[in-house]
Amino acid sequence: MELAELTRTLEALRDEALSAIAVARDLTELEAVAVDILGKKGRLTVVSRSIGSLPPEDRPKVGAVANPVRAAIEAAIAERTKNLHSEALAAQLGAESVDVTLPGRPVARGSLHPIMETIAAIAEVFAQFGFVVYESPEVEDDLTNFQMLNIPPDHPARDLWDTFYTDIDGYLLRTHTSPGQIRVMRAEKPPIRALLPGRCFRYEATDASRASEFFQVEGLMVDEGTTMGDLRGLLDEFAQAMFGHGKRTRFRPGYYPFTEPSVAFDVECLVCGGSGCPACQRTGWMAILGAGMVHPVVLQYGGLDPERYQGFAFGMGVERIANLRHRVGDLRQYMENDLRFLEQFR
Ligand code: PHE
């Protein structure tokens, strides 16, 4: 090839390369152009090699054309590469953009079961009077559930608690939280202020107001000089905090083998305010719990000297308290764990 022709070829190659670079739509296309022109077997490379076949005096002249051509092409590729990179980034940012002003998707949150929520509310009231929450076993021995609570075997008072016995002799499902009194007295020294919430079991035909599984909260206070007046005052404070200030309360005589004297504690009917309605069987009162002064025999079983210490205890049904707050008709709903029921208490 002679000089003039070679120069034309180089310039044509440059123009073709520059327009191919300009229209390359992405980095892959651009890379293909680069290989086609500048690669080992690329067209510019091949042409440049043929410079060697020119007469020596022509070579610098062709070099003076070929070198700027290569430089121009390389610069164009570098420039286009940079542009394609930023175009790609802009496109990606556009596609992945997040509208931070959109409202968030709500996360489904769990909530406390109404029975647990009621236990927490009860514990919160008694915590203000220094009562600490304890646990006590659900599978209990006959001794602690009955005998140490002053209920001997074959005592007619056992009929008050229809019992689920286990197939291990002497063990049963606790019928109330009162055995926790014995366990706390044996574990602690007075002054004792204990609250014992927990699940209890009774062998009963279930209906809307009776279930074979239910919760109780037991309270126990033991100290020197503890009186029935302390019990009355504490329960009255509890009733005001739980059911509203200004509520009238009363003690009625009751019977439990492990307290003497024993009482039932009533609050004025929350529906009629005391005038009498179907909700309170026209009595004007609602029974809240059983209570009394801890029987000396029970203190002794608890390892305490009844000459020195006195105590009171009370026990309430949690479903009953929950019902007075939420007015659920059928107690069994607390045990069924139907979400349609439970979600109303969120
Ligand atoms: N344990 C009694 C019950 O089931 C309640 C109670 C507790 C009464 C403490 C007096 C003192 O039903």
Boltz pocket constraint, residues with backbone or C-beta under 6 A from the ligand:
constraints:
  - pocket:
      binder: B
      contacts: [[A, 175], [A, 176], [A, 177], [A, 178], [A, 218], [A, 219], [A, 256], [A, 259], [A, 263], [A, 290], [A, 291], [A, 292], [A, 313], [A, 314], [A, 315], [A, 316]]
      max_distance: 6.0
